[in-house]
């Protein structure tokens, strides 16, 4: 029996029935035969086995149960069966006396003598099924063909009594494997005692043993990586999908998200379902930290002051009823692993309304007054339990007590936590893929992370840093943000010292990842000023500079000291990394347009490196290609760069003249084209990238190319980018992107490697 068959039988739909006399068969038709070997040194089990054989044989069934006591007798019994041409179709063996070691000898004997026949069912007997589960799991790990299972020794006594009409009492054996074999081989309908859910945990535990043993065997060189990734395919892809779809649970709540209705739905969402008490102010959220469940903060509209709270790890969830800045909030929540809902839909609404505008600032204040609000038709008060993320984009008030979701906070996990174990297994599987691809001369594409924090629990769980969003590191720290505002709005010299003295420490924490072989790429400041300034400050900013949006070379020209001092601070922070580290620090400028833009910032970087005594091999320089003008000028730009990184969000925004934050425009586009261009890369942008890759590498053969954008989190987009010549992708550090996306991509590359090459075209007639 394979695992699927075993699961079906263990959770089967059989009903109890009397064992009938074996039916008469037409002449020439052979009766089904059960040839079973029972290996155990307990003579009472032998007695039960013979009693079962006699009871069924007396009703005309063709059954033989050979009882032996040890490995030597078992192997002798196999040889006798071979000589008679009557190999067993099931073997039940003692865990303590023989176990998996003997089972491997049985498999070797079978493959030698019956290479073209299926293996017999191999089941492990024990008084407690725990040991049998472990042995069966290990055996399945060694050979996926093996129909291994586990048996409660008491099942044989129960079955003997049942077949002989004796009382079975109220006891229900903790296995049904012996009856499964008889039902399958003899066509019986022996009763199976338990409901559909009874064996779920046992089967799951056997699978857990299997995957742990697979990874262990690969690490020890006992299992080829190809076999390891195949053995783990179902587990890994199922887990990756649950991460990416946001419905991973720690166990008890699996499948329960849909068991109660949503009280309201929202346009945008981030993270996993999470339950916690409602709070209505930043102060209440900070005061609630340390309680058993992290609080859920309810707001009417975006307030920059909430950003440091998101980064603090104190929030379980964020609910903002206004759609204003929803895309930005979603990105921040994903970065800091906080579940979020943004922009509440009207009752009955299923699509974006014509009045929806994420750019429009609401007239309402950011926070609800009086510690309560209406969500849908329900009043939510401070301290009331709510579930954020029900069904992906919903919220439930007073969720049932059996719901036990958790915020996906890796820093809070114990060593034996299921989430920690699952993420560790997926990371090991990624290393297995990398080893296999390397041996075959294939590329292993890394999924890097866009970060704005030096949180250690995040840093130690990423494979590479494709973008340090330095402006968001400022936005998530109240002291740094005030220092920046003094520079921008008051042009205060003291603000520079306050800004960069602390920044050096935070940059240095990230630099230390170089010592662990983790690529680190710092992007210089790329402020979206409405994200960090309140309404009054925005007006002051426009009064000083004439407009809100100042990026790239224009930002460098406006604040040359700001960028020079940032570069200087980055090189000072490089002292935190080991000076003998081979991996160079990467520094890039956003939103360049021309060769001159590139050279202007490269000159500053090279000057500051020389002043700091940083050898040229310790850093590399690049730019973000995120404007159409930079794409047109790539031949001139690329020759001055070690790398480039495509900013697909800004490229999409400029090409389609569609703001990333305008969800209504996204919905209209999706209605016409079948996809949101900020979630899946549009063919037009892919064509631009393909052209830039070719021209860039013509100008600079060693040019490294990454993509930094939300679309790269779509597996189809990522594969298309790799085919276009992109080396790696960098996405928001959600659990789905960190652990689920790499697995999906690795299996797609693996499957493509196995596929036969396309047939050559037929010759012309």
Secondary structure, 3 states (H helix, E strand, C coil): CCHHHHHHHHCCCCCCCCCCCCCCCCCCCCCCEEEEEEECCCHHHHHHHHHHHHHHHCCCCEEEEEEECCHHHHHHHHHHHHHCCCCCCEEEEECCCCCHHHHHHHHHHHHHHCCCCCCCEEEEEECCHHHHHHHHHHHHHHCCCCCEEEEECHHHHHHHHHHCCCCCCCCCCCCCHHHHHHHHHHCCCCCCCCCCCCCHHHHHHHHHHHHHHHHHHHHCCCCCHHHHHHHCHHHHHHHHHHHHHCCCCCCCCCCCHHHCCCCEEEEEEECCCEEEEEECCHHHHHHHCCCCCCEEEEECCCCCCHHHHHHHCCEEEEEECCCCCHHHHHHHHHHCCCEEEEEECCCCCCCCCCCCCCCCCCCCCCCCCCCEEEECCEEEECCCEEEEEECCCEEEECCCCCCCCCCCCHHHCCCCCHHHHHHHHHHHHHHHHHHHHHHCCCCCCCEEEEECCCCHHHHCCCCEEEEEEHHHHHHCCHHHHHHHHHHHHHCCHHHHHHHHHHHHHHHHHHHHHHHHCCEEEEECCCCCHHHHCCHHHHHHHHHHHCCCCCCHHHHHHHCHHHHHHHHHHHHHHHHHCCCCCCCCEEEEECCCCCHHHHHHHHHHHHHHHHHHCCCHHHEEEEEEECCHHHHHCHHHHHCCCCEEEEEHHHHHHHHHCCCCCCHHHHHHHHHHHCCCCCCCCCHHHHHHHHHHHHHHHHHCCCCEEEEECHHHHCHHHHHHHHHCCCCEEEEECCHHHHHHHHHHHHHHHHHHHHCCCCCCCCCCC
